[in-house]
Amino acid sequence: MDGSKFKPCAGCPTKAGCKRAGQCLAKKYGRSTPQIFYKFLNQVGITPLNGTTSKAHMLEDLDIDSFELTENEVTSINKLL
């Protein structure tokens, strides 16, 4: 996920000047954009499938248990899909 479906992040909490909301949330939580999407899927009850063949990449993508998206963030992402 490259964040291309996300609208510009006008109220970026990191004040980093992100161009996409996915990037903004990734910076906020110190995670990658795919991790943000996997966490979103997890929080709405969907088990994300990872198609990578790299063990390191898979472990990074699925390391989503140490943070939670807010209800507003989940709602915002859901509106984009």
C-alpha distance (Angstrom), angle and dihedral (degrees) to the residues before:
residue distance angle dihedral
M1 . . .
D2 3.77 . .
G3 3.78 97.7 .
S4 3.81 92.2 -111.5
K5 3.82 92.6 135.3
F6 3.77 92.9 54.4
K7 3.78 122.0 98.0
P8 3.81 120.4 -125.9
C9 3.77 111.3 -74.1
A10 3.80 104.1 -119.3
G11 3.80 95.9 171.7
C12 3.79 99.5 40.7
P13 3.82 107.3 177.0
T14 3.79 90.5 -153.0
K15 3.83 93.7 54.6
A16 3.81 85.7 -139.8
G17 3.79 96.0 131.3
C18 3.80 95.0 -114.3
K19 3.79 116.8 -174.5
R20 3.80 95.3 -152.3
A21 3.81 133.1 41.1
G22 3.82 91.2 -130.2
Q23 3.79 89.8 57.7
C24 3.78 90.0 45.5
L25 3.81 93.1 54.6
A26 3.80 91.1 43.7
K27 3.80 89.8 55.9
K28 3.80 92.3 44.1
Y29 3.81 92.2 54.7
G30 3.81 98.3 31.5
R31 3.80 90.8 -118.8
S32 3.79 138.1 118.4
T33 3.80 121.2 -95.1
P34 3.84 91.2 -111.4
Q35 3.81 89.5 53.4
I36 3.81 89.3 54.3
F37 3.80 90.3 52.7
Y38 3.82 92.9 45.6
K39 3.81 89.2 50.6
F40 3.80 90.4 49.7
L41 3.82 90.3 51.9
N42 3.79 90.9 47.8
Q43 3.79 93.1 50.0
V44 3.82 92.5 51.7
G45 3.81 91.9 49.8
I46 3.80 100.8 -99.3
T47 3.80 120.8 127.8
P48 3.81 107.1 -135.9
L49 3.80 116.9 -132.4
N50 3.77 115.8 -143.5
G51 3.80 116.8 -154.6
T52 3.79 97.9 -170.5
T53 3.79 121.5 121.7
S54 3.81 91.8 -156.6
K55 3.80 112.9 97.0
A56 3.82 91.5 -156.5
H57 3.80 92.2 50.7
M58 3.80 91.8 47.4
L59 3.80 92.7 50.2
E60 3.81 91.1 48.8
D61 3.81 93.1 48.5
L62 3.78 93.2 49.2
D63 3.82 96.5 44.9
I64 3.79 91.4 104.7
D65 3.80 104.5 123.0
S66 3.79 98.1 90.9
F67 3.81 97.5 68.6
E68 3.80 140.0 39.9
L69 3.78 129.1 -148.7
T70 3.79 114.1 -131.1
E71 3.79 119.9 -110.8
N72 3.82 89.1 -108.5
E73 3.82 91.7 52.1
V74 3.81 91.8 50.1
T75 3.81 90.3 48.2
S76 3.82 91.6 48.7
I77 3.80 93.2 51.0
N78 3.80 91.4 44.9
K79 3.82 90.9 54.7
L80 3.80 89.9 57.2
L81 3.79 95.1 55.7
